[in-house]
């Protein structure tokens, strides 16, 4: 059934689906962080990047991240700010904390394409999280010469504190400790993405969780997942729902909520604001 507004009937149906489930898999996309206030354009972008906007006429934070800055010092001046506000600061709205209240007493696992670490910052169990696309808080060798990642908080904070005129000091430009190549963000953009030990262990835990609950009352809660990478969350959730007659599929995404007709009878499709819905479920 599809909903285009948040009604008492919808709220009660979702509360019942959560309460009756044996296990919950949360699949989260960019829409969840957007609902929490992590917007990449508009006032938030202008507040933190006015100098870059003035110089390069950037229109949003995301596309500006692909700009070929002339020096690594300027590149990391931009990216250190980007990482600070999207990884080390909390989003303006407590959407993730409210989501945790809904599932904290249930058997849950989270798979997400988001790289902003909001789940862990909100208090979700780290052992129940799988960040498929990387983490703004990690560096990797750009080559990469080895399959390891490195926490970047300390150096990012130094870049913020010491940058002047849209440049960081050359001594702070991160380089691989093994080969000396430039460091890169641990973000999946191409075949150089490093799936380190932590990534592989999380992937194994996710597979084990799903296999353990394959035939139980499984609630597949898809939140803010668009069409960029449907093979990671959306299509697997559809397949799991089709295979398990005890499963319920929930899709919440303003403007992009849908499900195949084959699983429509066991689906709750909500074309409404995520933050408003999670608030209504409290």
N, C-alpha and C positions, 0 to 999 in steps of 0.2 A: 504494500500500500504506500502511496506517495502523499506526503504532506508538504504544503507550501506555507503553512503558518504553524506556530507553536500553540497547540490546543491542549486542554486538560486530558483529552483522550490520548493524545500522543505521549504526553508526559507519563501517564499511568502505564501505557503500553511499554515504554522504554524501561521504566522502573521495574516492571514485572519481568521483562526479559533479562535484566541484570540480576535480579534476585533469584530467578529460577535457573540461571546458568550454572553448569558445573565448572566451566572455565571460560575466560574471556581473552580474546586476542585483540588488542588495539592496534590498528594500522593508521599511522598518522602522517599526513603530508603537510605541505607549506601552509595550507589554509588554517590549520590549527594555530600555528604561531602568528599568522596574520590576525586571527581573531583575538589573540592575546596582546596585540598591539605592536608586534614586530613588523611594522610596515617599512618598505624599502624606498618609498618616494614621499613627496609632500613635505610637510613641516618637519618631520623627523629627519629626513635627508638633509634639508636645508640647515637645520640646527647644527649638525655635526660636520657638514662638508661644504659650507658656504664658500670657502676659498677655492676648493676644487671646482665647484660649480661655476664660479666666476671665471676661472682660468680656462676650463675645458668645456663649459656649457653642458655638463652632464645632466641627464634627466632623471636618473634614479640610481640607487646604490648598487643594484645587481648588475646592470649592464656596464656601469662604470668600472666594475671589477675586472672586466675583460680588456680595458684600455691598455695599450702598450706604452706605459710610462717610460720616459726617456732614461731614467736612472733607477737602480734598485733602491736608492735612498728615498726617492719620491714614491715609488711603488709601495714600499713598506710604511711610509707615512700614511698613505691612504688605507692600506690593509690593516694596520694596527688599530686605527680608529674603527674600522669596519668590524674587526674581531672583538674589540672591547665592548661595543654597544650591542652586538648580536650574540655574544658568547658569555662574556663575563658579567654583564649587567642583566638584571631580571626584566622580563617584559612588563609593560605598564599595567596589564590586567591579570588577575589571578586565575586565569582560565585553567592552567595546568594544575594548580593546587585544588581547584574545584573538581576537576576530573579525577584526581587522586582520591578525593573523598568518596566518589562514587564506586571505586573499585578496590580500595585498599584492603577490604576484608574478604575479597574474592581471590580466586586463583587466576592470576592474570599474567600476560606477557605482552610486551610492546615491541612492534617492529615499526621503524620510522625512516623516512628519507630525509628528515630534517637533520641539520648539522649544528644546531644551536644549543644543544645540551639542556633544553628546557625541562625535559622529563626528570633528569637527575637532580637539577637544581630545585625542582618542586618537591622532591622527596620520594620519587619512585625508586624502587629497589634496583640498584645497578645490575644485579644478576638477572633481572627480568627485562632487560633492555637490549635491543639490537639496532644500532645505528648503521644502516646499510651503506650510506653514501659518504661516511667520514665524520669529521669533527673539526669545527673551527679552532678548537683548542689544541690541535696537534700539528706539528711540522713533520715532513718527511723529506728524504733526499729527492731532488727533482729528477734524477736520472732514471729510476732510483738504483743506487748501487747495492742496497740491502733492504730487507723487509722489516724495518723497525720504524716506529713513530716516536715523537718527542713532545712532551708537554711544553707549551709556549707561553704560559701566563706570565712568568717572570720577565721574559724578554719583551713581550708585548707591552707590559706596563712601563718598562724602561723606554721603549720607543715612543709611547705617548708622552712621557714626562720630558724627554730630551729632544723631541722634534721641534724644528724651527723653520719657518718659511716653507712649509710643506715638504720637509726633508728630515730624515733621521740621520744621526751620525753614522759615518761609514763603518765604524767599528761595530755597530749593532746589526749590520746586514747579516742575516743568518746563513751559515754555510754548513754543509754536511760534515760531521766530525770524522767521517771515514775517508771520503774522497775529495772534500773541499768544494764540491759543486754547490750551487745555490740551493738553499732549502725551498720547499714549496709547501703550500697548504695541503693537508691530508683530506682532499675533496675529490670525489670521483668525477673526473672530467674526460679521462682517456685511459689508455692501457697502463699508464705509469702509476695509477692509484695503488697505494700500498695497503693490502689486507694483512694487517699484522697479527700477532698472536691473540691479542684481545678481540679483534674483529672475528677471527675464525672460531674462537671459543664461544662468542656470543651467537654466531651463526649456528653452531652445533646445539647450543641450548634452545634456540628457537625451534629448530627442526624437531628436537626431542620433545618439546612441549606440545607442538602440534600433533605429532604422531601419538603421543600418550592420550590425547583427548579427541582423537579422530571421530569416534562414534558416540561421544557423550553429548550432552546439551551444551554445545559450543556456541558462544556469542562472538561473532566477528564484527567488531566495531570500527568501521572505517570513517576517519575524521579528516576532512579537508584534503583529500587525495584527488588531485587533478589528473589530466591526461598525459603528463610529460613522461612518466615512467610507470605505466599501468601494470607492467609485468612483475613489479616488485610486490605490490600490495593488492591492487584491485582485482586483477585476473586470478591470482591464487585464492583470494577470498571467495570469488564467484565459484571457482572449482570446488573448494572445500564445502561450500554450502550445497552445491548440487550433489556431491557425493554423500553427504551426511543428512539424513532426513530429520535428525534432531537439532540441526544447526539453524541459527537465525543470523541473517545478514542485516546490518544496519549501515546505511550510507548517509552521512550528513555533509553537505557541501553546497553552499549558496551558489546557484547557477550551474552546478555540474553534478547534481545528484541523479543517479540512475541505477538500474539493475536489469539483467536479462529477464525476459519473460519466463524462462524456465525455472527461476527461483523466486518469482514475484510473490508467491503465496507465503513464503517464509522470509520475506524481506520487509524492512522498514526504511523507506527512502524519504529523506527530509531535505527539502530545498529551502533552507532557512539559515539564519545567522548562528554559527556555532557557539559563540559566547553566550548568546541569549538562551539557547537551548540548554547548555550545561548549567547556567544559572538557574533555569527553571526546574532542573532535576535535583537541586540541592534540598 
